[in-house]
Amino acid sequence: MIMLKREWGNEKAMIREELERLPGKIEIAKANFEKAKADNIEAKKVAALEELPFDNKRLHAEITRVVANLKKGSNSEISIGAVGGFNVSVKAVEEVRSNFSLLDTTTELAVKIVVRGEAEYSCEAGRNETDNNVVRLKNVFASIIPKREESTANEVTRLTQNFEQAKSQVDIPCEYDEKIAELEKTMEELNAKLSGVTEQEDVIADDDDLDVSKSGKSEKSAKENTEHKEIHEADNAQQPVSEKDEPDSPEIQKRGRVA
């Protein structure tokens, strides 16, 4: 019973904490959705273009330069230019990646094509001259940005549903409240009965002790009386019979009667 109450109390506390955090999360998700929505409007225009103002040769050259800059410790991001309402750049970073555990890690060079509008989007860049980075860049406008709008909309819906569900659950009584109350009542009745039995046993035990005590005292008194009587008789037997106590001879008794 105690465990059920404690678990339910912990669950209620977690729900209240979530109710405090969710409004802020919902606001952030809504802001991200609005940014992605605005970017998607512009991205559709760029995706409809037959050609971008960047070709593979230009992209490859800037990717090679940004990698060299990173190795020299210089600026590891280079802006290539703008298309539509977006700025396009290439960026090189060293990323620590875990293989099978936190102790098994490797450092790898990552090169990305970055597109910035209201929000930021990116894709992996190919470092070989034959890699078609223009196709990868087009995919940002045709797929990645629209998916961002969809995912942020879903996030707003999910968080809003969680908030409404948490509000409805926070005041719901524990489903085991009635059962716990019945068990507590039963426990109280059992404890009361056990308490009464214990008191009765204590009274019986006290009466038995008193009877044994009285019996012991009676036996002791009788024994002492017997001992005193035996001692008294022994003393009388040992005492000499005095002349006063000796019986008169028959002759004396006879004189007494004549007189």
C-alpha positions as CSV (number, residue, x, y, z in Angstrom):
1,M,0.0,0.0,0.0
2,I,2.8,2.4,0.9
3,M,4.6,1.6,-2.3
4,L,1.5,2.2,-4.4
5,K,0.9,5.6,-2.7
6,R,4.6,6.6,-3.1
7,E,4.6,5.6,-6.8
8,W,1.4,7.4,-7.5
9,G,2.7,10.5,-5.7
10,N,5.9,10.4,-7.8
11,E,4.0,10.1,-11.0
12,K,1.8,13.0,-10.0
13,A,4.9,15.1,-9.3
14,M,6.4,14.2,-12.7
15,I,3.1,15.3,-14.4
16,R,3.1,18.6,-12.6
17,E,6.8,19.2,-13.6
18,E,5.9,18.4,-17.2
19,L,3.0,20.8,-17.1
20,E,5.4,23.5,-16.1
21,R,7.9,22.7,-18.9
22,L,5.5,22.0,-21.8
23,P,4.3,25.6,-22.4
24,G,7.9,26.7,-23.1
25,K,8.5,23.7,-25.3
26,I,5.4,24.4,-27.3
27,E,6.4,28.0,-27.8
28,I,9.8,26.9,-29.1
29,A,8.2,24.3,-31.4
30,K,5.8,26.9,-32.8
31,A,8.6,29.3,-33.5
32,N,10.6,26.6,-35.3
33,F,7.5,25.7,-37.3
34,E,6.9,29.3,-38.4
35,K,10.6,29.5,-39.5
36,A,10.4,26.3,-41.5
37,K,7.1,27.3,-43.0
38,A,8.5,30.6,-44.2
39,D,11.7,28.9,-45.5
40,N,9.6,26.2,-47.3
41,I,7.8,28.9,-49.3
42,E,11.1,30.2,-50.6
43,A,12.6,26.7,-51.0
44,K,9.9,25.7,-53.4
45,K,10.9,28.6,-55.7
46,V,14.6,27.6,-55.6
47,A,13.7,23.9,-56.2
48,A,11.8,25.0,-59.3
49,L,14.9,26.6,-60.8
50,E,16.6,24.6,-63.6
51,E,20.0,25.7,-62.6
52,L,21.6,27.1,-59.4
53,P,24.2,29.9,-59.5
54,F,26.8,27.3,-58.3
55,D,28.3,24.5,-60.2
56,N,30.3,21.5,-59.1
57,K,33.6,23.0,-59.9
58,R,32.9,26.0,-57.7
59,L,31.6,23.9,-54.9
60,H,34.5,21.5,-55.0
61,A,37.0,24.4,-55.0
62,E,35.5,26.0,-51.9
63,I,35.2,22.6,-50.1
64,T,38.9,21.9,-50.7
65,R,39.8,25.4,-49.4
66,V,37.7,25.2,-46.3
67,V,39.3,21.8,-45.4
68,A,42.8,23.3,-45.8
69,N,41.8,26.2,-43.6
70,L,40.6,23.9,-40.9
71,K,43.9,22.0,-40.9
72,K,45.7,25.4,-40.6
73,G,43.4,26.5,-37.8
74,S,41.9,29.2,-39.9
75,N,38.3,30.0,-40.7
76,S,36.5,26.7,-41.4
77,E,33.4,28.1,-43.1
78,I,33.3,30.0,-46.4
79,S,30.3,31.7,-47.8
80,I,29.7,30.8,-51.5
81,G,26.8,33.2,-52.2
82,A,23.0,33.6,-52.1
83,V,20.2,31.9,-53.9
84,G,16.6,33.0,-53.4
85,G,16.3,34.1,-49.8
86,F,19.1,31.7,-48.6
87,N,22.8,32.1,-48.0
88,V,24.9,29.1,-49.0
89,S,28.3,28.2,-47.5
90,V,30.6,25.2,-47.0
91,K,31.8,24.3,-43.5
92,A,34.5,21.8,-42.3
93,V,34.5,20.5,-38.7
94,E,36.2,17.7,-36.7
95,E,33.5,15.5,-35.2
96,V,34.1,12.9,-32.4
97,R,32.0,9.8,-33.2
98,S,31.4,6.8,-30.9
99,N,31.7,3.4,-32.6
100,F,30.4,0.9,-30.0
101,S,30.9,2.7,-26.7
102,L,32.0,6.0,-25.2
103,L,35.5,4.6,-24.8
104,D,35.6,3.6,-28.5
105,T,35.6,6.9,-30.3
106,T,37.2,8.3,-33.5
107,T,37.7,11.8,-34.7
108,E,36.6,12.4,-38.3
109,L,36.6,15.3,-40.7
110,A,33.1,16.3,-41.7
111,V,32.4,18.7,-44.5
112,K,28.9,20.2,-44.9
113,I,27.0,22.4,-47.3
114,V,25.0,24.8,-45.1
115,V,21.9,26.7,-46.2
116,R,20.6,29.5,-44.0
117,G,17.2,31.1,-44.2
118,E,15.0,31.7,-41.2
119,A,16.6,28.5,-39.9
120,E,19.6,26.5,-40.7
121,Y,19.8,23.4,-42.8
122,S,22.7,21.2,-44.0
123,C,23.8,18.1,-45.9
124,E,27.0,16.2,-46.2
125,A,29.3,17.4,-48.9
126,G,31.3,15.2,-51.2
127,R,35.1,15.9,-51.2
128,N,35.9,14.2,-54.5
129,E,35.9,16.2,-57.7
130,T,33.5,13.8,-59.2
131,D,30.9,14.1,-56.4
132,N,27.8,15.9,-57.6
133,N,27.4,18.5,-54.8
134,V,24.9,20.5,-56.8
135,V,22.4,17.7,-56.6
136,R,23.0,17.5,-52.8
137,L,22.4,21.2,-52.5
138,K,19.2,21.0,-54.6
139,N,18.0,18.2,-52.3
140,V,18.2,20.7,-49.4
141,F,15.6,22.9,-51.0
142,A,13.4,20.1,-52.5
143,S,13.4,17.7,-49.5
144,I,15.1,18.7,-46.3
145,I,13.4,22.1,-45.8
146,P,9.9,20.7,-46.6
147,K,10.5,17.8,-44.2
148,R,11.6,20.3,-41.5
149,E,8.2,22.1,-41.8
150,E,6.4,18.8,-41.5
151,S,8.4,17.6,-38.5
152,T,8.1,20.8,-36.6
153,A,4.3,20.8,-37.2
154,N,4.2,17.3,-35.9
155,E,6.2,18.4,-32.9
156,V,3.8,21.2,-32.1
157,T,0.9,18.7,-32.3
158,R,2.6,16.1,-30.1
159,L,3.6,18.6,-27.4
160,T,0.1,20.2,-27.4
161,Q,-1.5,16.7,-27.0
162,N,0.9,15.9,-24.2
163,F,0.0,19.1,-22.4
164,E,-3.7,18.5,-22.6
165,Q,-3.3,14.9,-21.5
166,A,-1.1,16.0,-18.5
167,K,-3.8,18.6,-17.5
168,S,-6.5,15.9,-17.6
169,Q,-4.3,13.4,-15.6
170,V,-3.0,15.6,-12.8
171,D,-6.3,15.7,-10.9
172,I,-7.3,12.1,-11.5
173,P,-7.3,10.1,-8.2
174,C,-5.3,7.0,-7.9
175,E,-7.1,4.0,-9.4
176,Y,-6.2,2.1,-6.3
177,D,-7.4,4.6,-3.8
178,E,-10.6,2.7,-3.0
179,K,-8.7,-0.6,-2.7
180,I,-6.1,1.0,-0.5
181,A,-8.8,2.4,1.8
182,E,-10.3,-1.1,2.1
183,L,-7.0,-2.6,2.9
184,E,-6.2,0.0,5.5
185,K,-9.6,-0.5,7.2
186,T,-8.9,-4.3,7.3
187,M,-5.5,-3.7,8.7
188,E,-6.9,-1.5,11.4
189,E,-9.5,-4.1,12.4
190,L,-6.8,-6.8,12.5
191,N,-4.5,-4.6,14.6
192,A,-7.4,-3.9,17.0
193,K,-8.2,-7.6,17.4
194,L,-4.5,-8.5,17.9
195,S,-4.3,-5.8,20.5
196,G,-7.3,-7.2,22.4
197,V,-5.9,-10.7,22.3
198,T,-2.6,-9.5,23.6
199,E,-4.2,-7.7,26.5
200,Q,-6.3,-10.7,27.4
201,E,-3.2,-12.9,27.4
202,D,-1.4,-10.5,29.7
203,V,-4.3,-10.5,32.2
204,I,-4.5,-14.3,32.2
205,A,-0.7,-14.5,32.7
206,D,-0.9,-12.0,35.6
207,D,-3.7,-14.1,37.3
208,D,-1.8,-17.3,36.9
209,D,1.3,-15.7,38.4
210,L,-0.8,-14.4,41.4
211,D,-2.3,-17.9,42.0
212,V,1.1,-19.5,41.8
213,S,2.4,-16.9,44.3
214,K,-0.5,-17.5,46.7
215,S,-0.1,-21.3,46.5
216,G,3.6,-21.0,47.1
217,K,3.0,-18.8,50.1
218,S,0.4,-21.3,51.6
219,E,2.7,-24.2,51.1
220,K,5.5,-22.3,52.7
221,S,3.3,-21.3,55.7
222,A,2.1,-24.9,56.2
223,K,5.6,-26.1,56.0
224,E,6.9,-23.6,58.5
225,N,4.1,-24.5,60.9
226,T,4.9,-28.1,60.7
227,E,8.6,-27.4,61.3
228,H,7.8,-25.2,64.3
229,K,5.5,-28.0,65.7
230,E,8.2,-30.6,65.3
231,I,10.8,-28.4,67.0
232,H,8.4,-27.7,69.9
233,E,7.7,-31.4,70.4
234,A,11.4,-32.2,70.3
235,D,12.1,-29.6,72.9
236,N,9.4,-30.9,75.2
237,A,10.7,-34.4,74.9
238,Q,14.2,-33.3,76.0
239,Q,13.1,-31.3,79.1
240,P,13.4,-33.3,82.6
241,V,10.1,-33.9,84.5
242,S,10.2,-31.7,87.7
243,E,9.0,-33.0,91.1
244,K,6.1,-30.7,90.9
245,D,5.0,-32.2,87.7
246,E,5.5,-35.8,88.9
247,P,2.2,-37.6,89.8
248,D,1.5,-38.3,93.5
249,S,2.0,-41.7,94.8
250,P,-1.1,-43.8,95.5
251,E,-0.6,-43.5,99.2
252,I,-0.5,-39.8,99.1
253,Q,-3.5,-39.7,96.9
254,K,-5.3,-41.9,99.4
255,R,-4.5,-39.6,102.3
256,G,-5.8,-36.7,100.5
257,R,-9.1,-38.4,99.9
258,V,-9.4,-39.4,103.7
259,A,-8.7,-35.9,104.8
